[in-house]
Amino acid sequence: MHIGGVKFSVPVWLAPMSGVSDLPFRRLAMRFGAGAVVSEMIACEQLSEGEDEALLKVKGDEVFSHIVQLAGREAKWMALGAKIARDNGADIIDINMGCPAKKVTSGYSGSALMKDLDHALTLIEATVKAVDCPVTLKMRLGWDDKSLNAADLAQRAEEAGVQMVTVHGRTRCQFYKGMANWPAIGAIKESISIPLIANGDVKNACDAENILETTKASGVMIGRGAYGKPWLVGHVGHYLSEGNLPTEPEGAYLVDVILEHYEMLLEHYGLEVGLRAARKHLSWYLEADKQRLKHTPLVERKKLLTSYDMHEVKDLIRIIFNRSFEKQKYQAA
Ligand SMILES: Cc1cc2nc3c(=O)[nH]c(=O)nc-3n(C[C@H](O)[C@H](O)[C@H](O)COP(=O)(O)O)c2cc1C
């Protein structure tokens, strides 16, 4: 798949996820072979005003291609935000028209833009005009079941110069309920000639094969399935090209991955924020293996997820994430 002049040889991408796909997580996913990784959405107004949080989110050192997702409600902010992102090394600008969160849609951005396609187009056109790099668009199927207008939006976006679309197969009003509608994504794919990435409820290699088969999409995007598994996106990509799944990190290697992730978070956010940002990831690493979760005493779990002492947390990571490896070896023997 090509977007502008850029070739993407692995058709499995990490989804943009606020509070999850920050630079440390994207770096790890890339290292494990993700086809591409997309930044968390960044509010254009905040970026234009130089807010620290937005400036941190726009960073993309060691990530190739650096895809920055922008959210906004007015063309002028989108144009300005896109330029700033580009000046910060963005290779591709992705526009968010899929976020269902009330605090985003009540500000008429994210998926609320799907309620007024004429207005949505002004944002797209302004963004495309503002930068000399490819612009892509992420959307849902529509606002609700009565307004399934993603095909219309995708066609108009293509005419306006957008070079790829990603479709999450739910409406905004569904939030994350029910199942993503993969055939509906396939119908949108048929109506455009730019690449389409299919998204929604892909948790493993088998799901990825099925969504690609159903939608005939150029690629697949994985979000929640990668919680606690930064290797998943790359491993699914490997499966699609080689027909086999690499072994998941375990034992000492898993400990190294988690420790590195932990240290990257502390460096990226600073100690205070980093310690708290790390907790949800540590919790997902635990939940990713039910056996390990079962064998981790409550007192250790609690300390891991609440301690403000980074040395204590690191020691616990070494103990907890090596333990299941020893158990498996013991059980197998
Ligand atoms: C915690 C969380 C944060 C998200 N943040 C964003 C975001 O910043 N931008 C965006 O376009 N989508 C965002 N999404 C939606 C995901 O990119 C994706 O479309 C959705 O989770 C469906 O894919 P999945 O079933 O693989 O998780 C978010 C989803 C979650 C769960």
The ligand as a Gaussian input file, in Angstrom:
#p B3LYP/6-31G(d) Opt

LIG

0 1
 C       -8.949000       4.337000      25.011000
 C       -9.263000       4.652000      23.581000
 C       -8.849000       5.863000      23.027000
 C       -9.121000       6.164000      21.688000
 N       -8.643000       7.322000      21.156000
 C       -8.801000       7.573000      19.828000
 C       -8.191000       8.696000      19.215000
 O       -7.471000       9.481000      19.851000
 N       -8.412000       8.879000      17.877000
 C       -9.179000       8.018000      17.136000
 O       -9.359000       8.228000      15.928000
 N       -9.741000       6.930000      17.696000
 C       -9.552000       6.684000      18.996000
 N      -10.059000       5.540000      19.540000
 C      -10.736000       4.570000      18.673000
 C       -9.738000       3.522000      18.141000
 O       -8.780000       4.117000      17.314000
 C      -10.471000       2.419000      17.355000
 O      -11.130000       3.019000      16.269000
 C      -11.477000       1.663000      18.203000
 O      -10.957000       1.332000      19.470000
 C      -11.955000       0.380000      17.501000
 O      -10.869000      -0.474000      17.274000
 P      -10.582000      -1.785000      18.225000
 O      -11.847000      -2.577000      18.252000
 O       -9.446000      -2.475000      17.558000
 O      -10.246000      -1.235000      19.576000
 C       -9.840000       5.251000      20.877000
 C      -10.262000       4.044000      21.439000
 C       -9.986000       3.735000      22.756000
 C      -10.440000       2.419000      23.319000

